[in-house]
Amino acid sequence: MAEVIRMPKMSDTMLEGVIANWLKKEGDVIKSGDIIAEVETDKATMELENYEDGTLLYIGVKVGEAVPVDGIIAIVGTPGEDYSALLAAPATSSAPTPVVVAEAPAAAPVAETAVPTPAIDLSGVKAVAVRMPKMSDTMIEGVIAKWLKAVGDVVKSGDIIAEVETDKATMELENYEDGTLLYIGAKEGQGVIVDGIIAIVGEPGANFQLILDAEAAPKAATPAPVASAPVAAPVASAPAPVMTKAPVVEEKAASKPGVELKASPLARALAKEKGYNLNWITGTGEGGRITKADVEEYNPNSGGANANFTGGVESFEDIPNSQMRKTIARRLSESKFSAPEFYLTMEINMDKAMEARVSMNETFPVKISFNDMVIKATALSLAKHPKVNSYWMEDRIRVNKHVHIGMAVAVEDGLLVPVIRFASEKSIAQISAEAKDLGAKAKGKLLQPKDWEGNTFTVSNLGMFGIDQFTSIINSPESCILAVGGIKETVGVKNGQFYATNIMKLTLTCDHRVVDGASGAAFLLTLKQYLEDPIKMFL
């Protein structure tokens, strides 16, 4: 089904954008994450990212032409698809809502029409709202991780005013207005939906409250049309029913039970490192918040674990879900409950791989890990079995000819999947260096969109945590994911003789809509051949 690409709002004051350059043309096959054009806004020339997979069927704006925000720029769909209805349809329906009036036996009743709330005039307000930008294709809201400016500070275009935690990483929030920071609408740790007001910048003394009132004001309802002629035929002979408005019930959030424990992230980490229970520590920060200094100065001999037990107190801590955790829950739930998964497990003899790793680490400038070897072998195997390197696209299967391997990395808030691009074409030393760099960025929340987009297959390794075998959930729209267990020394039997050997278990999760059992097994067999005889990876 064809989808419309509209002009996004790329800054809080943007009303229209000018197409500075088209990077794609009609007939090109594009995918989510591709940059299809450059757009000149009132602030800068920015890249226009596509979020739909398909063929560019229609370009409605020439280079140099302006398009209002939300105006149609292009259409993406299936070749030959009729998209004329999308061009004919208005962006928002202007047709009035039809009202059915039952004819009363007596005189026609007087229709009560709603009086729309007059719009708030903001023309005289010398201030503008700073809104939460959409920093990734899956972002729904962002959390203010840290404010770098305070109310009253003079800021200018280009200043970084805050750090925002998205579902992917912590990113800098750039300001586009010159003026004074008049208002901060979200505290550190609070979430703000995309396009929600974060702050207001303007001239000192500006009545910024009008901007907040306009944001909170309900949208004016479209008034019902008034009939100018009598009804030609009665719709019903019964008296018109009296319609009353249902009472509006204001829902109040129920207060959370339990004891709220306030502590800085650094204090929590330090307490965990020292083995302290935060309930033992008295906070000296604002509102009783436990600080790093409180943890450092705490004397466990004065109470806590060594104190005489006089009775326990039940307590718990409610930890708000981070943006990353919300996205993990949403994306993996969609995958788990939509893809018919099956699992294939194979044992790999790692004796030769262990010997080869010793030789490689004596030769290569970077230290090669077993995970690097798995990624390299996986990439080569995918090149031979492209069906496993595919996407499920509902109406089609996309067989990827390139190999971009996602490398699952555990971080404090959940899981990130940075991507090693063109892994089948890179040396194992290049893969090792890139994996270490991406892993460090992921743990430091320094990844950028280009680091996590475009993976065609994912490898998840829990072997270093002592896990022998596990199954992973497919990272949609991929069709497979590989779960890698640890290397375990065990006893083998050959020709009736026992001997010590090293075994690693691999489990391939497959989407049965794309990959059949035989296809998955053939892939694992190729992977087994590479890992059990690593010299084949270099031939």
Secondary structure by P-SEA (a helix, b strand, c coil): cbbbbcccccccccccccccccccccccccccccccccccccccbbbbbbcccccccccccccccccccccccccccccccccccccccccccccccbbbbbbccccccbbbbbbcccccccccccccccccccccccccccccccccccccccccccccccccccccbbbbbbbccccccccccccccccccccccccccccccccaaaaaaaaacccccccccccccccccccccccccccccccbbbbcccccccbbbbbcaaaaaaaaaacccccccccccccccccaaaaaacccccccccccccbbbbbbbbbcccaaaaaaaaaaaaaaaccbbbbbbbbbbaaaaaaaaaaaaacccccccaaaaaaaaaaaaaaacccccccccccbbbbbcbbbbbbbbbcccbbbbbbbcccccccaaaaaaaaaaaaaaaaaccccccccccccbbbbbccccccccccccccccccbbbbbbcbbbbbbbcccbbbbbbbbbbbbbbccccccaaaaaaaaaaaaaaaaccccccc
